[in-house]
Amino acid sequence: MRRWIGLLGSWALFVLGLGLASIAVAGEWINIKDARKLQRYAVVDEMVGDRVAGKFAELQQSRNKSESTLNQARSKVTTASKTIDETQDAAQTIIVSTNENKVYVRRNKETVFEAICSTGKNTTLEDGGRTMVFRTPIGKFKVRSKEENPMWVPPDWHYVEEAKKSGMTVVRLNPGQSIDADTGGAVKKAGGGVWDWVGESSGSQRVLKVKNNSVVEVSNGIERELPPGSMIRAGNTLVIPPVGTPQRKFDKVLGSYRLNLGDGYALHGTQATDQLGRSVSHGCVRLGDADIAALYSMSNVGDEVIIY
């Protein structure tokens, strides 16, 4: 009897121990699961933190940029207000707001004219190590001259910009030089295989050259003058003709009137009337036909122009 009681007691202790071990294992498994959850939470928290930090940095950067733009605008307005106040006694002043893309005329302390315009696009162009900035100049100017039906003589950068838009190169055609009309490259001397910039073409090669201050094409001994105000292409090359040639003069591009401010800047008409109200020019102030006509009629050489 005692043996059975001892056996049952041992068995009970075994079962109790097994139960306690199971509870301990279960508890440890719960701890492991909790630890894994905590790890996952930590990873999630870290990811959220990174995203929030990144978003915060973006918001901070945007805020700083906005504050900088606002400060610049305030500075321009302050400068313009001071400048305008200083010229209140002027008989007539033309005012250009680059922020608004608006032109005003003040006469005897009253605004007598207002129009939408286009001003500089504030972009840059690299050419031969030189950086050009297409920005409308800020400051005080005067109307130096007035022109009707002005002719536009595009600067070299116009050809460079147009060539880059189409993935082309440029070549300058100077008096005394000839270039291949099909490639924009050098021309073979007649009867030789040496490439040179000077000389007539051999065989049926077409060449471009300057004759009598105009660009002509020579093919099979026949010369043909190229039309004025036209872009000259030689294969994948855009040709820059000399200043003073008809091919370098473009009609109607500047509208019917121009008020010159000096250094190549002016207020003039435009063919791109759909772009009025936007900052898209290379620095000049563009107006619609009716507005530039009205401004031209009321302005005088010597009138002060304030651009801000």
Stockholm file with secondary structure:
# STOCKHOLM 1.0

chainA/1-308         MRRWIGLLGSWALFVLGLGLASIAVAGEWINIKDARKLQRYAVVDEMVGDRVAGKFAELQQSRNKSESTLNQARSKVTTASKTIDETQDAAQTIIVSTNENKVYVRRNKETVFEAICSTGKNTTLEDGGRTMVFRTPIGKFKVRSKEENPMWVPPDWHYVEEAKKSGMTVVRLNPGQSIDADTGGAVKKAGGGVWDWVGESSGSQRVLKVKNNSVVEVSNGIERELPPGSMIRAGNTLVIPPVGTPQRKFDKVLGSYRLNLGDGYALHGTQATDQLGRSVSHGCVRLGDADIAALYSMSNVGDEVIIY
#=GR chainA/1-308 SS CHHHHHHHHHHHHHHHHHHHHHHHHHHHHHHHHHHHHHHHHHHHHHHHHHHHHHHHHHHHHHHHHHHHHHHHHHHHHHHHHHHHHHTTTSSEEEEEETTTTEEEEEETTEEEEEEEEEEECCEEEEETTEEEEECCCCEEEECCEEEESCCBCCCHHHHHHHHHHTTCEEEECCTTCEEETTTSSCEECTTCCCEESSSCCCTTCCEEEEETTEEEEEETTEEEECCSSCCEEETTEEEECCTTSGGGCBSSTTCSEEEEEETTEEEEECSCGGGTTSEEESSSEEECHHHHHHHHHHCCTTCEEEEC
#=GC SS_cons         CHHHHHHHHHHHHHHHHHHHHHHHHHHHHHHHHHHHHHHHHHHHHHHHHHHHHHHHHHHHHHHHHHHHHHHHHHHHHHHHHHHHHHTTTSSEEEEEETTTTEEEEEETTEEEEEEEEEEECCEEEEETTEEEEECCCCEEEECCEEEESCCBCCCHHHHHHHHHHTTCEEEECCTTCEEETTTSSCEECTTCCCEESSSCCCTTCCEEEEETTEEEEEETTEEEECCSSCCEEETTEEEECCTTSGGGCBSSTTCSEEEEEETTEEEEECSCGGGTTSEEESSSEEECHHHHHHHHHHCCTTCEEEEC
//
